[in-house]
């Protein structure tokens, strides 16, 4: 099983760093899709107060409760600090979206025990794994 598949099957709460309230932004489209698939989405963006009906937090460290996966929609220069935060809060996975690449942060996350992928889209990978491989979809939350 690939790390992408493991994340999609086992991580039910996803903090989306850089999630925008603009429906035309890729972060919104991906988060909305994942929310519709039964994943809990937690927006993390200091410029927003609420996205997709969920309270938005300024930093990962401000989010109450457990975060399974940290999904990153930020430029690569911001990734090291986000990876450090993901490790510090005890996230199980770090996911860097398409065109977000930072080999050092990915290696650091893996060394800390996190599943970690980069330059991949959650939406695309979810569709590929659950729609095209006839795999059962994860059980929705609630």
N, C-alpha and C positions, 0 to 999 in steps of 0.2 A: 504494500500500500504506500502510495506517495505521501509526502508531508502535506500536500494540498488536500488529498482525500482524508487524511487523519484529522486535519483542522476542520474541514467541512462536516465530518461525522461526529466529532467530539466537542467542538467549541460552540456553545449555544448563545453566549453573550459576547457581542463584538463591540468594542469601543472604536469608533471611526474618527481618527485624528485628522482634522482638516475638513470635516463634514460641513458643507455649505447648505444654506436654506434655499439657494437658487436651484430650481428644478432642472435648469439647463446644464448644470455642472455634473461631471462624471461621478463625483462623490455622492451626490444626491441620488442619482439613478441607481448606483450600485447599492447604497444603503437601503433605499426604498425596496428594491428587488429582494434583498436579503431579509428585510423585515417581513415582506409578504410571504417568504418561504418559512417563516416561523422563528427566525433568529431574533434575539433581543438586540436592538441597536442602541448604543449610548453615544451621542454626539460629543466630541471633544474639539472645541474651537472657542477661543476667548472672544471672538467677534460676534458670536451668536448667543441667544438666550434659550431658544427652543428650535428643534428641527425634527420633522416627521413625528410631531406630537410628543417628543421626548425632551426632557430638560437637558440643556447643553452645559458642559463643564469646561472650565478654562484649561485644566491640566488633567492628565491621567490620575495623578495623586489626589485629585479632588473628588473622584468618583467613589461613592459609597458602594460597598459590596464587591463581589468577585467579578473580574473581567477574564474571560477565557482567551480571547484573541484581540490583539491590537492591530487594526487595519490602518495603514498610513497613506494619506493623500497629501503629502507634503514633499517639497523638493528635497533631494538627497542631502543637502547640507544640514537639514534639520533632523535627519535620521539618527545620528549618534545619541543625541539627548533623549529622543523618543524611545530608542532601544534601551537606554539606561533606565528610563522610567518604567518601561514594560517589565524589565527584569526586577526592578525594585518593588513593584506592586504584586509580583507573583503571577503575572499572566502566563498562560500555557503556550501562547503562540504569538509570533510577530509576523505580520503579512505586509509586504511592501507592494503597492499597486504597480500597474504598468508604468514603465519608464522610471521607476524609483529603484535605484540600485546603490547598495552600499555593502560591499563584501565584508568589510571589517565589522560592521554592526551585526550583520547576519552571523558571522562566525562567533562574535561575542555572545549573541543571544543563544546560539546552539550550545556553546560551552557552558552557559548557565542553565541548560536543560530545556530551553524553549524549542518548540517546532518553529522553523523560520523559513520563509520563502520570499523571493523578491522578483520584481518585474512580471508579476502575474495579477490577473483581475479575479476577484472573488466571484463576480457574476458569471464571467466566462467559464471559470473552472467549475462552478456549481452546475451550470447548464451542461457542460461537457460530461461531468461525472454522473449526475443524477438523471439527466434526460437522455443522453446518448448511450449510456452503458447499462441501461435498465437496472441500475442500482436502486434499492429502496431509499426514498428520501428520509432524512432524519425525522424523528418524532417532534412535532411542533411543541413549543413551550406552552404550558398552561393546560 
